[in-house]
């Protein structure tokens, strides 16, 4: 069974990395993690960069709210 985890974020650079690290350490291996950035003005996207090599993690950016 595949589990999808959706992580909405807005200006979450101080907590996003900790959140995604926690998800990455879970023992259930068949997961996908979708991070949805709602036009953050901080470095939230930069906090996601360390997870780009993990193909289970995907980032979507909502540019509409700018």
PDBQT receptor file of N, H, CA, C and O in Angstrom, charges set to zero:
ATOM      1  N   UNK A   1       0.844  -1.171   0.000  1.00  0.00    +0.000 N 
ATOM      2  CA  UNK A   1       0.000   0.000   0.000  1.00  0.00    +0.000 C 
ATOM      3  C   UNK A   1       0.892   1.238   0.000  1.00  0.00    +0.000 C 
ATOM      4  O   UNK A   1       1.803   1.367   0.817  1.00  0.00    +0.000 OA
ATOM      5  N   UNK A   2       0.611   2.134  -0.926  1.00  0.00    +0.000 N 
ATOM      6  H   UNK A   2      -0.129   2.028  -1.590  1.00  0.00    +0.000 HD
ATOM      7  CA  UNK A   2       1.363   3.379  -0.996  1.00  0.00    +0.000 C 
ATOM      8  C   UNK A   2       0.677   4.438  -0.150  1.00  0.00    +0.000 C 
ATOM      9  O   UNK A   2      -0.542   4.599  -0.198  1.00  0.00    +0.000 OA
ATOM     10  N   UNK A   3       1.468   5.146   0.616  1.00  0.00    +0.000 N 
ATOM     11  H   UNK A   3       2.459   5.015   0.656  1.00  0.00    +0.000 HD
ATOM     12  CA  UNK A   3       0.973   6.214   1.476  1.00  0.00    +0.000 C 
ATOM     13  C   UNK A   3       1.463   7.535   0.912  1.00  0.00    +0.000 C 
ATOM     14  O   UNK A   3       2.649   7.701   0.630  1.00  0.00    +0.000 OA
ATOM     15  N   UNK A   4       0.535   8.481   0.751  1.00  0.00    +0.000 N 
ATOM     16  H   UNK A   4      -0.429   8.346   0.981  1.00  0.00    +0.000 HD
ATOM     17  CA  UNK A   4       0.876   9.816   0.289  1.00  0.00    +0.000 C 
ATOM     18  C   UNK A   4       0.779  10.787   1.456  1.00  0.00    +0.000 C 
ATOM     19  O   UNK A   4      -0.243  10.858   2.139  1.00  0.00    +0.000 OA
ATOM     20  N   UNK A   5       1.854  11.530   1.674  1.00  0.00    +0.000 N 
ATOM     21  H   UNK A   5       2.684  11.472   1.119  1.00  0.00    +0.000 HD
ATOM     22  CA  UNK A   5       1.880  12.542   2.724  1.00  0.00    +0.000 C 
ATOM     23  C   UNK A   5       1.942  13.892   2.037  1.00  0.00    +0.000 C 
ATOM     24  O   UNK A   5       2.853  14.154   1.251  1.00  0.00    +0.000 OA
ATOM     25  N   UNK A   6       0.971  14.753   2.335  1.00  0.00    +0.000 N 
ATOM     26  H   UNK A   6       0.232  14.540   2.973  1.00  0.00    +0.000 HD
ATOM     27  CA  UNK A   6       0.942  16.088   1.748  1.00  0.00    +0.000 C 
ATOM     28  C   UNK A   6       1.327  17.090   2.832  1.00  0.00    +0.000 C 
ATOM     29  O   UNK A   6       0.717  17.137   3.900  1.00  0.00    +0.000 OA
ATOM     30  N   UNK A   7       2.354  17.890   2.534  1.00  0.00    +0.000 N 
ATOM     31  H   UNK A   7       2.849  17.851   1.666  1.00  0.00    +0.000 HD
ATOM     32  CA  UNK A   7       2.855  18.875   3.493  1.00  0.00    +0.000 C 
ATOM     33  C   UNK A   7       2.664  20.266   2.906  1.00  0.00    +0.000 C 
ATOM     34  O   UNK A   7       3.462  20.694   2.072  1.00  0.00    +0.000 OA
ATOM     35  N   UNK A   8       1.626  20.978   3.323  1.00  0.00    +0.000 N 
ATOM     36  H   UNK A   8       0.978  20.630   4.000  1.00  0.00    +0.000 HD
ATOM     37  CA  UNK A   8       1.477  22.360   2.870  1.00  0.00    +0.000 C 
ATOM     38  C   UNK A   8       2.440  23.255   3.649  1.00  0.00    +0.000 C 
ATOM     39  O   UNK A   8       2.656  23.048   4.843  1.00  0.00    +0.000 OA
ATOM     40  N   UNK A   9       3.009  24.233   2.983  1.00  0.00    +0.000 N 
ATOM     41  H   UNK A   9       2.833  24.401   2.013  1.00  0.00    +0.000 HD
ATOM     42  CA  UNK A   9       3.900  25.128   3.728  1.00  0.00    +0.000 C 
ATOM     43  C   UNK A   9       3.797  26.547   3.195  1.00  0.00    +0.000 C 
ATOM     44  O   UNK A   9       3.578  26.781   2.007  1.00  0.00    +0.000 OA
ATOM     45  N   UNK A  10       3.961  27.470   4.107  1.00  0.00    +0.000 N 
ATOM     46  H   UNK A  10       4.138  27.279   5.073  1.00  0.00    +0.000 HD
ATOM     47  CA  UNK A  10       4.039  28.895   3.787  1.00  0.00    +0.000 C 
ATOM     48  C   UNK A  10       4.989  29.517   4.805  1.00  0.00    +0.000 C 
ATOM     49  O   UNK A  10       4.704  29.547   6.002  1.00  0.00    +0.000 OA
ATOM     50  N   UNK A  11       6.110  30.006   4.315  1.00  0.00    +0.000 N 
ATOM     51  H   UNK A  11       6.342  29.982   3.343  1.00  0.00    +0.000 HD
ATOM     52  CA  UNK A  11       7.140  30.597   5.181  1.00  0.00    +0.000 C 
ATOM     53  C   UNK A  11       7.483  29.661   6.346  1.00  0.00    +0.000 C 
ATOM     54  O   UNK A  11       7.408  30.039   7.515  1.00  0.00    +0.000 OA
ATOM     55  N   UNK A  12       7.857  28.439   5.991  1.00  0.00    +0.000 N 
ATOM     56  H   UNK A  12       7.917  28.132   5.041  1.00  0.00    +0.000 HD
ATOM     57  CA  UNK A  12       8.118  27.405   6.992  1.00  0.00    +0.000 C 
ATOM     58  C   UNK A  12       9.585  26.977   7.016  1.00  0.00    +0.000 C 
ATOM     59  O   UNK A  12       9.889  25.844   7.389  1.00  0.00    +0.000 OA
ATOM     60  N   UNK A  13      10.489  27.862   6.627  1.00  0.00    +0.000 N 
ATOM     61  H   UNK A  13      10.242  28.782   6.324  1.00  0.00    +0.000 HD
ATOM     62  CA  UNK A  13      11.894  27.456   6.531  1.00  0.00    +0.000 C 
ATOM     63  C   UNK A  13      12.452  26.955   7.858  1.00  0.00    +0.000 C 
ATOM     64  O   UNK A  13      13.349  26.111   7.858  1.00  0.00    +0.000 OA
ATOM     65  N   UNK A  14      11.955  27.442   8.977  1.00  0.00    +0.000 N 
ATOM     66  H   UNK A  14      11.227  28.127   8.978  1.00  0.00    +0.000 HD
ATOM     67  CA  UNK A  14      12.499  27.029  10.278  1.00  0.00    +0.000 C 
ATOM     68  C   UNK A  14      12.003  25.654  10.712  1.00  0.00    +0.000 C 
ATOM     69  O   UNK A  14      12.618  25.029  11.576  1.00  0.00    +0.000 OA
ATOM     70  N   UNK A  15      10.911  25.171  10.138  1.00  0.00    +0.000 N 
ATOM     71  H   UNK A  15      10.410  25.678   9.436  1.00  0.00    +0.000 HD
ATOM     72  CA  UNK A  15      10.357  23.883  10.570  1.00  0.00    +0.000 C 
ATOM     73  C   UNK A  15      10.264  22.840   9.466  1.00  0.00    +0.000 C 
ATOM     74  O   UNK A  15      10.118  21.654   9.762  1.00  0.00    +0.000 OA
ATOM     75  N   UNK A  16      10.342  23.242   8.216  1.00  0.00    +0.000 N 
ATOM     76  H   UNK A  16      10.461  24.206   7.976  1.00  0.00    +0.000 HD
ATOM     77  CA  UNK A  16      10.133  22.311   7.110  1.00  0.00    +0.000 C 
ATOM     78  C   UNK A  16      11.167  21.195   7.082  1.00  0.00    +0.000 C 
ATOM     79  O   UNK A  16      10.812  20.030   6.900  1.00  0.00    +0.000 OA
ATOM     80  N   UNK A  17      12.415  21.524   7.258  1.00  0.00    +0.000 N 
ATOM     81  H   UNK A  17      12.704  22.470   7.406  1.00  0.00    +0.000 HD
ATOM     82  CA  UNK A  17      13.467  20.506   7.211  1.00  0.00    +0.000 C 
ATOM     83  C   UNK A  17      13.271  19.456   8.302  1.00  0.00    +0.000 C 
ATOM     84  O   UNK A  17      13.436  18.263   8.048  1.00  0.00    +0.000 OA
ATOM     85  N   UNK A  18      12.927  19.878   9.490  1.00  0.00    +0.000 N 
ATOM     86  H   UNK A  18      12.794  20.848   9.697  1.00  0.00    +0.000 HD
ATOM     87  CA  UNK A  18      12.687  18.943  10.591  1.00  0.00    +0.000 C 
ATOM     88  C   UNK A  18      11.490  18.039  10.280  1.00  0.00    +0.000 C 
ATOM     89  O   UNK A  18      11.527  16.835  10.529  1.00  0.00    +0.000 OA
ATOM     90  N   UNK A  19      10.441  18.632   9.738  1.00  0.00    +0.000 N 
ATOM     91  H   UNK A  19      10.410  19.611   9.536  1.00  0.00    +0.000 HD
ATOM     92  CA  UNK A  19       9.240  17.883   9.372  1.00  0.00    +0.000 C 
ATOM     93  C   UNK A  19       9.562  16.818   8.325  1.00  0.00    +0.000 C 
ATOM     94  O   UNK A  19       9.191  15.655   8.482  1.00  0.00    +0.000 OA
ATOM     95  N   UNK A  20      10.255  17.220   7.255  1.00  0.00    +0.000 N 
ATOM     96  H   UNK A  20      10.557  18.165   7.128  1.00  0.00    +0.000 HD
ATOM     97  CA  UNK A  20      10.555  16.284   6.177  1.00  0.00    +0.000 C 
ATOM     98  C   UNK A  20      11.547  15.208   6.615  1.00  0.00    +0.000 C 
ATOM     99  O   UNK A  20      11.452  14.065   6.169  1.00  0.00    +0.000 OA
ATOM    100  N   UNK A  21      12.482  15.555   7.468  1.00  0.00    +0.000 N 
ATOM    101  H   UNK A  21      12.559  16.484   7.830  1.00  0.00    +0.000 HD
ATOM    102  CA  UNK A  21      13.417  14.557   8.002  1.00  0.00    +0.000 C 
ATOM    103  C   UNK A  21      12.677  13.501   8.796  1.00  0.00    +0.000 C 
ATOM    104  O   UNK A  21      12.987  12.314   8.702  1.00  0.00    +0.000 OA
ATOM    105  N   UNK A  22      11.705  13.928   9.573  1.00  0.00    +0.000 N 
ATOM    106  H   UNK A  22      11.453  14.893   9.649  1.00  0.00    +0.000 HD
ATOM    107  CA  UNK A  22      10.898  12.995  10.358  1.00  0.00    +0.000 C 
ATOM    108  C   UNK A  22      10.137  12.041   9.446  1.00  0.00    +0.000 C 
ATOM    109  O   UNK A  22      10.084  10.840   9.709  1.00  0.00    +0.000 OA
ATOM    110  N   UNK A  23       9.556  12.561   8.391  1.00  0.00    +0.000 N 
ATOM    111  H   UNK A  23       9.599  13.537   8.177  1.00  0.00    +0.000 HD
ATOM    112  CA  UNK A  23       8.826  11.716   7.441  1.00  0.00    +0.000 C 
ATOM    113  C   UNK A  23       9.783  10.747   6.757  1.00  0.00    +0.000 C 
ATOM    114  O   UNK A  23       9.449   9.577   6.564  1.00  0.00    +0.000 OA
ATOM    115  N   UNK A  24      10.951  11.216   6.397  1.00  0.00    +0.000 N 
ATOM    116  H   UNK A  24      11.223  12.166   6.553  1.00  0.00    +0.000 HD
ATOM    117  CA  UNK A  24      11.936  10.396   5.690  1.00  0.00    +0.000 C 
ATOM    118  C   UNK A  24      12.403   9.206   6.541  1.00  0.00    +0.000 C 
ATOM    119  O   UNK A  24      12.744   8.152   6.004  1.00  0.00    +0.000 OA
ATOM    120  N   UNK A  25      12.416   9.374   7.849  1.00  0.00    +0.000 N 
ATOM    121  H   UNK A  25      12.139  10.230   8.286  1.00  0.00    +0.000 HD
ATOM    122  CA  UNK A  25      12.873   8.311   8.755  1.00  0.00    +0.000 C 
ATOM    123  C   UNK A  25      11.812   7.255   9.065  1.00  0.00    +0.000 C 
ATOM    124  O   UNK A  25      12.103   6.273   9.749  1.00  0.00    +0.000 OA
ATOM    125  N   UNK A  26      10.614   7.440   8.583  1.00  0.00    +0.000 N 
ATOM    126  H   UNK A  26      10.377   8.238   8.028  1.00  0.00    +0.000 HD
ATOM    127  CA  UNK A  26       9.554   6.476   8.860  1.00  0.00    +0.000 C 
ATOM    128  C   UNK A  26       9.915   5.105   8.303  1.00  0.00    +0.000 C 
ATOM    129  O   UNK A  26      10.645   5.001   7.318  1.00  0.00    +0.000 OA
ATOM    130  N   UNK A  27       9.410   4.074   8.928  1.00  0.00    +0.000 N 
ATOM    131  H   UNK A  27       8.817   4.159   9.729  1.00  0.00    +0.000 HD
ATOM    132  CA  UNK A  27       9.772   2.712   8.516  1.00  0.00    +0.000 C 
ATOM    133  C   UNK A  27       8.970   2.221   7.320  1.00  0.00    +0.000 C 
ATOM    134  O   UNK A  27       9.397   1.294   6.632  1.00  0.00    +0.000 OA
ATOM    135  N   UNK A  28       7.828   2.819   7.065  1.00  0.00    +0.000 N 
ATOM    136  H   UNK A  28       7.481   3.572   7.624  1.00  0.00    +0.000 HD
ATOM    137  CA  UNK A  28       7.038   2.437   5.882  1.00  0.00    +0.000 C 
ATOM    138  C   UNK A  28       7.756   2.984   4.650  1.00  0.00    +0.000 C 
ATOM    139  O   UNK A  28       7.893   4.198   4.501  1.00  0.00    +0.000 OA
ATOM    140  N   UNK A  29       8.207   2.108   3.781  1.00  0.00    +0.000 N 
ATOM    141  H   UNK A  29       8.095   1.122   3.903  1.00  0.00    +0.000 HD
ATOM    142  CA  UNK A  29       9.061   2.551   2.673  1.00  0.00    +0.000 C 
ATOM    143  C   UNK A  29       8.281   2.986   1.426  1.00  0.00    +0.000 C 
ATOM    144  O   UNK A  29       8.809   3.736   0.606  1.00  0.00    +0.000 OA
ATOM    145  N   UNK A  30       7.061   2.535   1.277  1.00  0.00    +0.000 N 
ATOM    146  H   UNK A  30       6.632   1.925   1.943  1.00  0.00    +0.000 HD
ATOM    147  CA  UNK A  30       6.306   2.845   0.069  1.00  0.00    +0.000 C 
ATOM    148  C   UNK A  30       5.493   4.126   0.281  1.00  0.00    +0.000 C 
ATOM    149  O   UNK A  30       4.277   4.091   0.469  1.00  0.00    +0.000 OA
ATOM    150  N   UNK A  31       6.201   5.251   0.244  1.00  0.00    +0.000 N 
ATOM    151  H   UNK A  31       7.189   5.280   0.092  1.00  0.00    +0.000 HD
ATOM    152  CA  UNK A  31       5.549   6.539   0.463  1.00  0.00    +0.000 C 
ATOM    153  C   UNK A  31       5.905   7.513  -0.657  1.00  0.00    +0.000 C 
ATOM    154  O   UNK A  31       6.902   7.354  -1.360  1.00  0.00    +0.000 OA
ATOM    155  N   UNK A  32       5.068   8.506  -0.792  1.00  0.00    +0.000 N 
ATOM    156  H   UNK A  32       4.258   8.635  -0.221  1.00  0.00    +0.000 HD
ATOM    157  CA  UNK A  32       5.403   9.671  -1.603  1.00  0.00    +0.000 C 
ATOM    158  C   UNK A  32       5.080  10.882  -0.736  1.00  0.00    +0.000 C 
ATOM    159  O   UNK A  32       4.098  10.890   0.007  1.00  0.00    +0.000 OA
ATOM    160  N   UNK A  33       5.920  11.895  -0.845  1.00  0.00    +0.000 N 
ATOM    161  H   UNK A  33       6.717  11.888  -1.448  1.00  0.00    +0.000 HD
ATOM    162  CA  UNK A  33       5.745  13.097  -0.041  1.00  0.00    +0.000 C 
ATOM    163  C   UNK A  33       5.600  14.272  -0.993  1.00  0.00    +0.000 C 
ATOM    164  O   UNK A  33       6.491  14.553  -1.795  1.00  0.00    +0.000 OA
ATOM    165  N   UNK A  34       4.485  14.942  -0.897  1.00  0.00    +0.000 N 
ATOM    166  H   UNK A  34       3.761  14.714  -0.246  1.00  0.00    +0.000 HD
ATOM    167  CA  UNK A  34       4.207  16.088  -1.749  1.00  0.00    +0.000 C 
ATOM    168  C   UNK A  34       4.226  17.335  -0.878  1.00  0.00    +0.000 C 
ATOM    169  O   UNK A  34       3.403  17.493   0.024  1.00  0.00    +0.000 OA
ATOM    170  N   UNK A  35       5.178  18.218  -1.162  1.00  0.00    +0.000 N 
ATOM    171  H   UNK A  35       5.847  18.090  -1.895  1.00  0.00    +0.000 HD
ATOM    172  CA  UNK A  35       5.287  19.481  -0.440  1.00  0.00    +0.000 C 
ATOM    173  C   UNK A  35       4.707  20.560  -1.346  1.00  0.00    +0.000 C 
ATOM    174  O   UNK A  35       5.124  20.715  -2.493  1.00  0.00    +0.000 OA
ATOM    175  N   UNK A  36       3.748  21.296  -0.819  1.00  0.00    +0.000 N 
ATOM    176  H   UNK A  36       3.410  21.170   0.114  1.00  0.00    +0.000 HD
ATOM    177  CA  UNK A  36       3.113  22.361  -1.589  1.00  0.00    +0.000 C 
ATOM    178  C   UNK A  36       3.462  23.694  -0.937  1.00  0.00    +0.000 C 
ATOM    179  O   UNK A  36       2.999  24.013   0.158  1.00  0.00    +0.000 OA
ATOM    180  N   UNK A  37       4.285  24.454  -1.633  1.00  0.00    +0.000 N 
ATOM    181  H   UNK A  37       4.662  24.195  -2.522  1.00  0.00    +0.000 HD
ATOM    182  CA  UNK A  37       4.714  25.772  -1.150  1.00  0.00    +0.000 C 
ATOM    183  C   UNK A  37       3.748  26.817  -1.686  1.00  0.00    +0.000 C 
ATOM    184  O   UNK A  37       3.615  26.985  -2.898  1.00  0.00    +0.000 OA
ATOM    185  N   UNK A  38       3.079  27.513  -0.790  1.00  0.00    +0.000 N 
ATOM    186  H   UNK A  38       3.187  27.377   0.195  1.00  0.00    +0.000 HD
ATOM    187  CA  UNK A  38       2.079  28.504  -1.169  1.00  0.00    +0.000 C 
ATOM    188  C   UNK A  38       2.706  29.894  -1.285  1.00  0.00    +0.000 C 
ATOM    189  O   UNK A  38       2.337  30.816  -0.558  1.00  0.00    +0.000 OA
ATOM    190  N   UNK A  39       3.659  30.028  -2.210  1.00  0.00    +0.000 N 
ATOM    191  H   UNK A  39       3.958  29.279  -2.800  1.00  0.00    +0.000 HD
ATOM    192  CA  UNK A  39       4.326  31.306  -2.500  1.00  0.00    +0.000 C 
ATOM    193  C   UNK A  39       5.070  31.874  -1.302  1.00  0.00    +0.000 C 
ATOM    194  O   UNK A  39       4.941  33.059  -0.994  1.00  0.00    +0.000 OA
ATOM    195  N   UNK A  40       5.838  31.050  -0.633  1.00  0.00    +0.000 N 
ATOM    196  H   UNK A  40       5.944  30.087  -0.883  1.00  0.00    +0.000 HD
ATOM    197  CA  UNK A  40       6.624  31.512   0.519  1.00  0.00    +0.000 C 
ATOM    198  C   UNK A  40       7.578  32.622   0.113  1.00  0.00    +0.000 C 
ATOM    199  O   UNK A  40       8.096  32.638  -1.004  1.00  0.00    +0.000 OA
ATOM    200  N   UNK A  41       7.801  33.546   1.033  1.00  0.00    +0.000 N 
ATOM    201  H   UNK A  41       7.380  33.533   1.940  1.00  0.00    +0.000 HD
ATOM    202  CA  UNK A  41       8.740  34.637   0.789  1.00  0.00    +0.000 C 
ATOM    203  C   UNK A  41      10.045  34.428   1.547  1.00  0.00    +0.000 C 
ATOM    204  O   UNK A  41      10.947  35.261   1.462  1.00  0.00    +0.000 OA
ATOM    205  N   UNK A  42      10.157  33.327   2.290  1.00  0.00    +0.000 N 
ATOM    206  H   UNK A  42       9.424  32.651   2.360  1.00  0.00    +0.000 HD
ATOM    207  CA  UNK A  42      11.393  33.015   2.999  1.00  0.00    +0.000 C 
ATOM    208  C   UNK A  42      12.149  31.937   2.214  1.00  0.00    +0.000 C 
ATOM    209  O   UNK A  42      11.957  31.817   1.005  1.00  0.00    +0.000 OA
ATOM    210  N   UNK A  43      12.981  31.174   2.860  1.00  0.00    +0.000 N 
ATOM    211  H   UNK A  43      13.138  31.272   3.843  1.00  0.00    +0.000 HD
ATOM    212  CA  UNK A  43      13.803  30.149   2.205  1.00  0.00    +0.000 C 
ATOM    213  C   UNK A  43      13.214  28.746   2.338  1.00  0.00    +0.000 C 
ATOM    214  O   UNK A  43      13.959  27.771   2.438  1.00  0.00    +0.000 OA
ATOM    215  N   UNK A  44      11.899  28.636   2.341  1.00  0.00    +0.000 N 
ATOM    216  H   UNK A  44      11.294  29.428   2.261  1.00  0.00    +0.000 HD
ATOM    217  CA  UNK A  44      11.258  27.322   2.449  1.00  0.00    +0.000 C 
ATOM    218  C   UNK A  44      11.697  26.392   1.318  1.00  0.00    +0.000 C 
ATOM    219  O   UNK A  44      11.944  25.209   1.548  1.00  0.00    +0.000 OA
ATOM    220  N   UNK A  45      11.792  26.915   0.122  1.00  0.00    +0.000 N 
ATOM    221  H   UNK A  45      11.590  27.877  -0.065  1.00  0.00    +0.000 HD
ATOM    222  CA  UNK A  45      12.224  26.079  -1.013  1.00  0.00    +0.000 C 
ATOM    223  C   UNK A  45      13.661  25.613  -0.824  1.00  0.00    +0.000 C 
ATOM    224  O   UNK A  45      14.007  24.497  -1.211  1.00  0.00    +0.000 OA
ATOM    225  N   UNK A  46      14.485  26.444  -0.243  1.00  0.00    +0.000 N 
ATOM    226  H   UNK A  46      14.204  27.351   0.071  1.00  0.00    +0.000 HD
ATOM    227  CA  UNK A  46      15.867  26.052   0.043  1.00  0.00    +0.000 C 
ATOM    228  C   UNK A  46      15.928  24.942   1.076  1.00  0.00    +0.000 C 
ATOM    229  O   UNK A  46      16.799  24.075   0.998  1.00  0.00    +0.000 OA
ATOM    230  N   UNK A  47      15.025  24.952   2.040  1.00  0.00    +0.000 N 
ATOM    231  H   UNK A  47      14.318  25.656   2.103  1.00  0.00    +0.000 HD
ATOM    232  CA  UNK A  47      14.973  23.898   3.046  1.00  0.00    +0.000 C 
ATOM    233  C   UNK A  47      14.598  22.563   2.413  1.00  0.00    +0.000 C 
ATOM    234  O   UNK A  47      14.959  21.506   2.930  1.00  0.00    +0.000 OA
ATOM    235  N   UNK A  48      13.885  22.606   1.312  1.00  0.00    +0.000 N 
ATOM    236  H   UNK A  48      13.591  23.464   0.892  1.00  0.00    +0.000 HD
ATOM    237  CA  UNK A  48      13.491  21.386   0.612  1.00  0.00    +0.000 C 
ATOM    238  C   UNK A  48      14.649  20.766  -0.175  1.00  0.00    +0.000 C 
ATOM    239  O   UNK A  48      14.637  19.562  -0.428  1.00  0.00    +0.000 OA
ATOM    240  N   UNK A  49      15.640  21.556  -0.562  1.00  0.00    +0.000 N 
ATOM    241  H   UNK A  49      15.650  22.534  -0.355  1.00  0.00    +0.000 HD
ATOM    242  CA  UNK A  49      16.707  21.112  -1.460  1.00  0.00    +0.000 C 
ATOM    243  C   UNK A  49      17.397  19.831  -1.018  1.00  0.00    +0.000 C 
ATOM    244  O   UNK A  49      17.758  19.011  -1.861  1.00  0.00    +0.000 OA
ATOM    245  N   UNK A  50      17.589  19.640   0.278  1.00  0.00    +0.000 N 
ATOM    246  H   UNK A  50      17.296  20.306   0.963  1.00  0.00    +0.000 HD
ATOM    247  CA  UNK A  50      18.306  18.436   0.713  1.00  0.00    +0.000 C 
ATOM    248  C   UNK A  50      17.490  17.157   0.494  1.00  0.00    +0.000 C 
ATOM    249  O   UNK A  50      18.019  16.057   0.655  1.00  0.00    +0.000 OA
ATOM    250  N   UNK A  51      16.230  17.286   0.134  1.00  0.00    +0.000 N 
ATOM    251  H   UNK A  51      15.801  18.179   0.004  1.00  0.00    +0.000 HD
ATOM    252  CA  UNK A  51      15.372  16.126  -0.093  1.00  0.00    +0.000 C 
ATOM    253  C   UNK A  51      15.149  15.856  -1.581  1.00  0.00    +0.000 C 
ATOM    254  O   UNK A  51      14.497  14.875  -1.939  1.00  0.00    +0.000 OA
ATOM    255  N   UNK A  52      15.675  16.704  -2.437  1.00  0.00    +0.000 N 
ATOM    256  H   UNK A  52      16.205  17.501  -2.147  1.00  0.00    +0.000 HD
ATOM    257  CA  UNK A  52      15.477  16.556  -3.883  1.00  0.00    +0.000 C 
ATOM    258  C   UNK A  52      16.027  15.249  -4.423  1.00  0.00    +0.000 C 
ATOM    259  O   UNK A  52      15.488  14.711  -5.390  1.00  0.00    +0.000 OA
ATOM    260  N   UNK A  53      17.076  14.731  -3.828  1.00  0.00    +0.000 N 
ATOM    261  H   UNK A  53      17.513  15.167  -3.042  1.00  0.00    +0.000 HD
ATOM    262  CA  UNK A  53      17.667  13.487  -4.325  1.00  0.00    +0.000 C 
ATOM    263  C   UNK A  53      16.836  12.259  -3.944  1.00  0.00    +0.000 C 
ATOM    264  O   UNK A  53      17.015  11.188  -4.523  1.00  0.00    +0.000 OA
ATOM    265  N   UNK A  54      15.942  12.409  -2.986  1.00  0.00    +0.000 N 
ATOM    266  H   UNK A  54      15.797  13.279  -2.515  1.00  0.00    +0.000 HD
ATOM    267  CA  UNK A  54      15.041  11.323  -2.595  1.00  0.00    +0.000 C 
ATOM    268  C   UNK A  54      13.828  11.401  -3.525  1.00  0.00    +0.000 C 
ATOM    269  O   UNK A  54      13.006  12.309  -3.400  1.00  0.00    +0.000 OA
ATOM    270  N   UNK A  55      13.718  10.465  -4.440  1.00  0.00    +0.000 N 
ATOM    271  H   UNK A  55      14.385   9.727  -4.542  1.00  0.00    +0.000 HD
ATOM    272  CA  UNK A  55      12.689  10.528  -5.477  1.00  0.00    +0.000 C 
ATOM    273  C   UNK A  55      11.269  10.417  -4.931  1.00  0.00    +0.000 C 
ATOM    274  O   UNK A  55      10.307  10.637  -5.668  1.00  0.00    +0.000 OA
ATOM    275  N   UNK A  56      11.126  10.084  -3.671  1.00  0.00    +0.000 N 
ATOM    276  H   UNK A  56      11.907   9.906  -3.072  1.00  0.00    +0.000 HD
ATOM    277  CA  UNK A  56       9.795  10.021  -3.055  1.00  0.00    +0.000 C 
ATOM    278  C   UNK A  56       9.262  11.411  -2.725  1.00  0.00    +0.000 C 
ATOM    279  O   UNK A  56       8.069  11.573  -2.468  1.00  0.00    +0.000 OA
ATOM    280  N   UNK A  57      10.139  12.415  -2.730  1.00  0.00    +0.000 N 
ATOM    281  H   UNK A  57      11.108  12.283  -2.939  1.00  0.00    +0.000 HD
ATOM    282  CA  UNK A  57       9.772  13.782  -2.348  1.00  0.00    +0.000 C 
ATOM    283  C   UNK A  57       9.604  14.651  -3.592  1.00  0.00    +0.000 C 
ATOM    284  O   UNK A  57      10.458  14.668  -4.478  1.00  0.00    +0.000 OA
ATOM    285  N   UNK A  58       8.486  15.367  -3.637  1.00  0.00    +0.000 N 
ATOM    286  H   UNK A  58       7.791  15.353  -2.918  1.00  0.00    +0.000 HD
ATOM    287  CA  UNK A  58       8.228  16.263  -4.764  1.00  0.00    +0.000 C 
ATOM    288  C   UNK A  58       7.763  17.619  -4.225  1.00  0.00    +0.000 C 
ATOM    289  O   UNK A  58       7.021  17.697  -3.246  1.00  0.00    +0.000 OA
ATOM    290  N   UNK A  59       8.215  18.668  -4.882  1.00  0.00    +0.000 N 
ATOM    291  H   UNK A  59       8.819  18.605  -5.677  1.00  0.00    +0.000 HD
ATOM    292  CA  UNK A  59       7.850  20.031  -4.492  1.00  0.00    +0.000 C 
ATOM    293  C   UNK A  59       6.998  20.658  -5.583  1.00  0.00    +0.000 C 
ATOM    294  O   UNK A  59       7.344  20.618  -6.763  1.00  0.00    +0.000 OA
ATOM    295  N   UNK A  60       5.883  21.236  -5.170  1.00  0.00    +0.000 N 
ATOM    296  H   UNK A  60       5.602  21.269  -4.211  1.00  0.00    +0.000 HD
ATOM    297  CA  UNK A  60       5.030  22.013  -6.053  1.00  0.00    +0.000 C 
ATOM    298  C   UNK A  60       4.925  23.412  -5.465  1.00  0.00    +0.000 C 
ATOM    299  O   UNK A  60       4.736  23.580  -4.260  1.00  0.00    +0.000 OA
ATOM    300  N   UNK A  61       5.048  24.406  -6.324  1.00  0.00    +0.000 N 
ATOM    301  H   UNK A  61       5.202  24.269  -7.303  1.00  0.00    +0.000 HD
ATOM    302  CA  UNK A  61       5.012  25.791  -5.867  1.00  0.00    +0.000 C 
ATOM    303  C   UNK A  61       3.798  26.484  -6.476  1.00  0.00    +0.000 C 
ATOM    304  O   UNK A  61       3.612  26.490  -7.692  1.00  0.00    +0.000 OA
ATOM    305  N   UNK A  62       2.993  27.054  -5.621  1.00  0.00    +0.000 N 
ATOM    306  H   UNK A  62       3.144  27.049  -4.632  1.00  0.00    +0.000 HD
ATOM    307  CA  UNK A  62       1.832  27.834  -6.053  1.00  0.00    +0.000 C 
ATOM    308  C   UNK A  62       2.310  29.282  -6.214  1.00  0.00    +0.000 C 
ATOM    309  O   UNK A  62       2.547  29.975  -5.224  1.00  0.00    +0.000 OA
ATOM    310  N   UNK A  63       2.448  29.723  -7.443  1.00  0.00    +0.000 N 
ATOM    311  H   UNK A  63       2.255  29.160  -8.246  1.00  0.00    +0.000 HD
ATOM    312  CA  UNK A  63       2.922  31.077  -7.729  1.00  0.00    +0.000 C 
ATOM    313  C   UNK A  63       1.776  32.085  -7.776  1.00  0.00    +0.000 C 
ATOM    314  O   UNK A  63       2.024  33.287  -7.864  1.00  0.00    +0.000 OA
ATOM    315  N   UNK A  64       0.553  31.629  -7.720  1.00  0.00    +0.000 N 
ATOM    316  H   UNK A  64       0.352  30.652  -7.649  1.00  0.00    +0.000 HD
ATOM    317  CA  UNK A  64      -0.609  32.506  -7.899  1.00  0.00    +0.000 C 
ATOM    318  C   UNK A  64      -0.726  33.553  -6.785  1.00  0.00    +0.000 C 
ATOM    319  O   UNK A  64      -1.155  34.676  -7.050  1.00  0.00    +0.000 OA
ATOM    320  N   UNK A  65      -0.361  33.218  -5.570  1.00  0.00    +0.000 N 
ATOM    321  H   UNK A  65      -0.012  32.306  -5.354  1.00  0.00    +0.000 HD
ATOM    322  CA  UNK A  65      -0.553  34.132  -4.440  1.00  0.00    +0.000 C 
ATOM    323  C   UNK A  65       0.495  35.230  -4.321  1.00  0.00    +0.000 C 
ATOM    324  O   UNK A  65       0.480  35.982  -3.347  1.00  0.00    +0.000 OA
ATOM    325  N   UNK A  66       1.384  35.342  -5.266  1.00  0.00    +0.000 N 
ATOM    326  H   UNK A  66       1.395  34.732  -6.058  1.00  0.00    +0.000 HD
ATOM    327  CA  UNK A  66       2.415  36.371  -5.180  1.00  0.00    +0.000 C 
ATOM    328  C   UNK A  66       1.862  37.731  -5.446  1.00  0.00    +0.000 C 
ATOM    329  O   UNK A  66       2.601  38.715  -5.413  1.00  0.00    +0.000 OA
TER     330      UNK A  66
